Amino acid sequence: MTFLPDFIDVGQPRLVRIWQNIRGDVRRIGLLLLVGALALAAMRLVPWQGTPGDLLSMLVFVLVAMFACAHLLRRIMLPTVQLGALADRAAAEPLAAAIVFLAIAVLQTGMLLALVILFATPGHAAGLPPGLPEKAYRNLPIVLAEQQRYWPDHPARSVLAAQIEQETCPTLQSRQCWSERAELRTPREQGIGLGQITRTARFDAMAAIQQQYAGQFAGWSWDQPYDARFQARALVLQGKRCYLPITGSANVTERLAMSLNCYNAGPGMLAISRTRCAVRAGCDPARWFGHVELAEGPSRHAGYGQRSFHAISREYVRRIMQERRPRYRFLDV
């Protein structure tokens, strides 16, 4: 192919040639990354009320970043091959230029696909089994990392995962299921994220946990509440704060059930239910199922819809421990 010497300069040191050939690309790649970062930031600020913002922002960022990486890798691997020169030379040597151009395009496309597969399939990277809600593959590894950091001896990680499913999944196919943007808003309260961190006119759970764990939640606010890492951290720390003080439970399962009731209804309400159970004939305050769960506690007046706060708090524990937890049992192995 006689046209190669016309546009491939082999007379300079390799590093010099690499820099001369890619310095223009550095500027272009920088602009591409800036566009991707701005798109990501914009998507995260848009109040999507669910996952379209998550998907679009991730897609934009991954495609831009991976295209930039693939382009840079191609330039580093083949620094002397100039596609512009190939296009100019195509008029004189169309077949040879087309072959080289096609080979380079295939190489760059292959690198782009490999990078996208590597960075955009967290389920495979985390070794998670199939059949989980879609966004669990993105956020479950974050939850497990926070659990390992703040509660490494958690007795059953499956309960944490099932709790997030309960908090965010009206159905397993819901756009909010396992999403850091899952939101419940009523005239009474607002809850956001994996653990549905809540605020009402009288109580702000985010402010309370920030005060208790100073320095662990810097940068998290109601203006920027959608950080999955902070949400997972709050869930883990709140669960630990409920679990550790519980004494006199019959076993770990009963203690976990009581800690979930504490998370949902508050430690004071759990204490009231156990106390009232203790004075009832045949009711064992060391056991949640069939005992404390049947005792009085939260109001039996209608709370949300036609359900009472008492029914909601009992259903919360039962659905997590008995219905949702089996899906995540692999985490306890």
C-alpha positions in Angstrom: 0.0 0.0 0.0 2.1 2.9 -1.3 -0.1 5.6 0.3 1.0 4.8 4.0 4.2 6.9 4.0 2.3 10.0 3.0 0.5 10.3 6.3 2.3 8.1 8.8 5.4 9.9 10.2 7.8 7.3 11.6 10.8 9.6 12.0 10.0 10.9 15.5 10.2 9.2 18.9 7.1 7.2 19.7 6.1 9.3 22.8 6.5 12.5 20.9 4.4 11.2 18.0 1.8 10.0 20.4 1.5 13.4 22.1 1.5 15.3 18.9 -1.3 13.1 17.6 -3.5 13.1 20.6 -3.2 16.6 22.0 -6.0 17.9 19.9 -8.1 14.9 21.0 -7.4 15.7 24.6 -9.3 19.0 24.2 -12.1 17.3 22.3 -12.4 14.5 24.9 -12.4 17.0 27.7 -15.3 18.8 26.0 -17.1 15.4 25.6 -16.6 14.6 29.3 -17.8 18.0 30.3 -21.0 17.5 28.2 -21.5 14.1 29.9 -20.9 15.5 33.3 -23.3 18.4 32.7 -25.9 16.0 31.3 -25.5 13.8 34.4 -25.9 16.7 36.8 -28.9 18.1 34.9 -30.7 14.7 34.9 -30.1 14.2 38.6 -31.6 17.7 39.3 -34.7 17.1 37.3 -37.5 15.9 39.6 -38.4 12.7 37.6 -40.2 11.1 40.5 -38.7 7.8 39.5 -36.1 6.1 37.4 -36.2 7.7 33.9 -33.8 10.3 35.2 -31.6 7.6 36.6 -31.5 5.7 33.3 -31.1 8.7 31.0 -28.3 10.3 33.1 -26.4 6.9 33.4 -26.9 6.3 29.7 -25.7 9.7 28.6 -22.7 9.6 30.9 -21.7 6.0 30.0 -22.0 6.5 26.3 -20.0 9.8 26.3 -17.4 8.6 28.7 -17.0 5.2 26.9 -16.8 6.8 23.5 -14.1 9.2 24.7 -12.2 6.3 26.3 -12.4 4.2 23.1 -11.3 7.1 21.0 -8.4 7.8 23.2 -7.3 4.2 23.3 -7.4 4.0 19.5 -5.3 7.1 19.2 -2.8 5.7 21.7 -2.6 2.3 20.1 -2.5 3.7 16.5 -1.0 7.2 17.0 0.3 7.5 13.4 -2.9 6.6 11.6 -4.9 9.7 10.8 -8.5 9.2 9.7 -8.6 12.6 8.1 -5.6 11.7 6.0 -7.2 8.4 5.1 -10.3 10.2 3.9 -8.3 12.6 1.8 -6.3 9.8 0.3 -9.4 7.8 -0.5 -9.7 9.6 -3.8 -6.4 8.3 -5.0 -6.4 4.9 -3.4 -10.0 4.2 -2.5 -9.8 0.5 -1.9 -6.7 0.5 0.3 -8.0 3.6 2.3 -11.4 2.0 2.8 -9.8 -1.2 4.1 -7.7 0.6 6.7 -10.6 2.9 7.6 -12.9 0.0 8.1 -10.4 -1.9 10.2 -9.9 1.1 12.5 -13.7 1.6 12.8 -14.2 -2.0 13.7 -11.4 -1.8 16.3 -12.8 1.3 17.9 -16.4 -0.1 17.9 -15.2 -3.2 19.5 -13.4 -1.2 22.3 -16.5 0.9 22.8 -18.7 -2.2 23.2 -16.3 -3.8 25.6 -16.1 -0.7 27.7 -19.9 -0.3 27.8 -20.3 -3.9 28.8 -17.6 -3.6 31.5 -19.0 -0.5 33.1 -22.7 -0.7 32.5 -23.5 -4.2 33.8 -23.1 -3.9 37.6 -25.1 -7.1 38.1 -22.4 -9.2 36.5 -19.6 -7.3 38.2 -21.1 -7.8 41.6 -21.9 -11.5 41.0 -25.5 -11.1 41.8 -28.0 -13.8 40.7 -30.6 -13.2 38.0 -34.2 -12.4 38.9 -33.8 -9.4 41.2 -35.5 -6.1 40.5 -33.6 -4.2 37.8 -32.2 -1.4 40.0 -31.0 -3.8 42.7 -28.1 -4.6 40.4 -27.0 -1.0 40.7 -27.8 -0.2 44.3 -27.5 -3.5 46.2 -23.6 -3.4 45.9 -23.8 0.1 47.4 -25.9 -1.1 50.3 -23.6 -4.0 51.0 -20.6 -1.7 50.9 -22.2 0.6 53.5 -23.3 -2.4 55.6 -19.7 -3.8 55.6 -18.4 -0.4 56.6 -20.9 0.5 59.3 -22.4 -2.8 60.5 -20.0 -5.5 59.4 -21.5 -8.1 61.8 -25.0 -7.6 60.6 -26.8 -10.9 61.4 -28.8 -11.2 58.1 -28.0 -9.0 55.2 -31.1 -10.4 53.4 -33.2 -8.4 55.8 -31.6 -5.1 54.7 -32.3 -5.9 51.0 -35.9 -7.0 51.7 -36.4 -3.9 53.7 -35.4 -1.7 50.7 -37.7 -3.7 48.5 -40.5 -3.0 51.0 -39.8 0.7 51.2 -39.5 1.3 47.4 -41.4 -1.4 45.5 -45.1 -1.2 45.0 -44.4 -4.0 42.5 -41.1 -5.5 41.4 -41.7 -3.9 38.0 -42.3 -0.5 39.4 -40.1 2.4 38.2 -39.5 3.2 41.8 -38.4 -0.3 42.9 -34.9 -0.1 44.3 -34.5 3.4 43.0 -32.7 6.2 45.0 -35.4 8.5 43.6 -38.3 6.5 45.0 -40.6 9.0 46.7 -43.7 8.9 48.8 -45.4 12.3 49.3 -48.6 12.8 51.2 -50.1 15.8 53.0 -48.7 14.2 56.2 -45.1 13.4 55.2 -42.5 13.0 52.5 -40.2 10.0 52.2 -37.3 9.6 49.7 -34.9 7.0 48.6 -33.9 3.4 49.5 -34.9 3.7 53.1 -37.6 6.3 52.6 -35.9 8.9 54.8 -38.8 10.9 56.1 -39.8 14.4 57.2 -43.1 15.7 58.5 -44.2 19.0 60.0 -42.9 17.8 63.3 -39.9 15.6 62.5 -37.0 15.5 60.1 -35.3 12.1 60.0 -32.4 13.4 57.9 -31.6 16.2 60.2 -31.8 13.8 63.2 -29.4 11.3 61.7 -27.0 14.0 60.6 -26.9 15.3 64.1 -26.3 11.9 65.6 -23.6 10.9 63.1 -21.8 14.2 62.6 -19.5 14.1 59.6 -20.9 10.9 58.0 -23.5 12.7 55.9 -21.7 15.9 54.8 -23.3 17.2 51.6 -26.6 15.3 52.0 -29.6 17.6 52.2 -33.2 17.8 51.2 -32.1 19.9 48.2 -29.8 17.0 47.1 -31.4 13.9 48.6 -30.8 11.3 45.9 -27.4 10.0 46.8 -27.8 6.2 47.1 -24.7 6.0 49.2 -26.0 8.3 51.9 -29.4 6.7 51.7 -27.9 3.2 52.2 -25.7 4.5 55.1 -28.7 6.0 56.8 -30.7 2.8 56.5 -27.8 0.7 57.9 -27.1 3.1 60.8 -30.8 3.5 61.7 -31.3 -0.3 61.6 -28.2 -0.8 63.8 -29.5 1.8 66.2 -32.8 -0.1 66.5 -31.3 -3.6 66.7 -28.5 -3.2 69.3 -30.6 -2.0 72.3 -33.1 -4.8 72.0 -32.7 -7.3 74.8 -34.6 -10.4 75.9 -35.6 -11.5 72.5 -36.0 -15.3 71.9 -33.6 -15.4 69.0 -32.0 -13.4 66.2 -35.0 -13.7 63.9 -37.4 -12.3 66.6 -34.9 -9.5 67.4 -34.6 -8.6 63.7 -38.4 -8.4 63.4 -38.5 -6.1 66.5 -35.8 -3.9 65.0 -37.9 -3.5 61.8 -40.9 -2.5 63.9 -38.6 0.0 65.7 -37.5 1.4 62.3 -41.1 1.7 61.1 -42.9 2.8 64.2 -40.1 4.1 66.5 -38.4 2.6 69.5 -40.9 4.0 71.9 -43.8 2.3 70.1 -41.9 -1.0 70.2 -41.3 -0.6 73.9 -45.1 0.0 74.4 -46.1 -3.0 72.4 -43.7 -5.3 74.3 -44.8 -3.9 77.7 -48.5 -4.4 76.8 -47.7 -7.9 75.6 -46.0 -8.8 78.9 -49.2 -8.2 80.9 -51.4 -10.2 78.6 -51.9 -13.9 79.3 -50.1 -16.1 76.9 -48.2 -13.2 75.2 -44.4 -13.5 75.2 -42.6 -10.2 74.9 -39.5 -12.1 73.7 -41.3 -13.1 70.5 -42.6 -10.8 67.8 -44.5 -13.2 65.6 -47.8 -14.3 67.2 -47.1 -12.3 70.3 -45.8 -8.7 70.4 -47.2 -8.2 66.9 -50.7 -8.9 68.3 -50.4 -6.5 71.2 -51.6 -2.9 71.3 -49.2 -0.2 70.1 -49.8 2.2 67.2 -53.3 3.6 66.8 -55.9 1.4 65.3 -57.6 4.4 63.7 -57.3 4.8 59.9 -53.9 6.1 58.9 -53.2 5.7 55.1 -56.3 4.9 53.2 -58.4 2.5 55.2 -55.4 0.9 57.0 -54.6 1.8 60.6 -51.1 2.6 61.8 -51.3 -0.6 63.9 -52.0 -2.7 60.8 -49.3 -0.9 58.7 -46.6 -1.4 61.3 -47.4 -5.1 61.6 -47.6 -5.7 57.9 -44.3 -3.9 57.4 -42.5 -6.5 59.5 -44.4 -9.5 58.1 -43.9 -8.6 54.5 -40.1 -8.0 54.9 -39.3 -11.1 57.0 -41.7 -13.6 55.4 -42.5 -12.5 51.9 -39.6 -10.5 50.6 -36.6 -11.9 52.5 -36.5 -15.3 50.7 -35.5 -13.5 47.4 -32.3 -12.3 49.1 -31.3 -15.3 51.1 -28.2 -15.7 49.0 -26.7 -12.7 50.9 -26.7 -14.7 54.1 -24.5 -17.5 52.8 
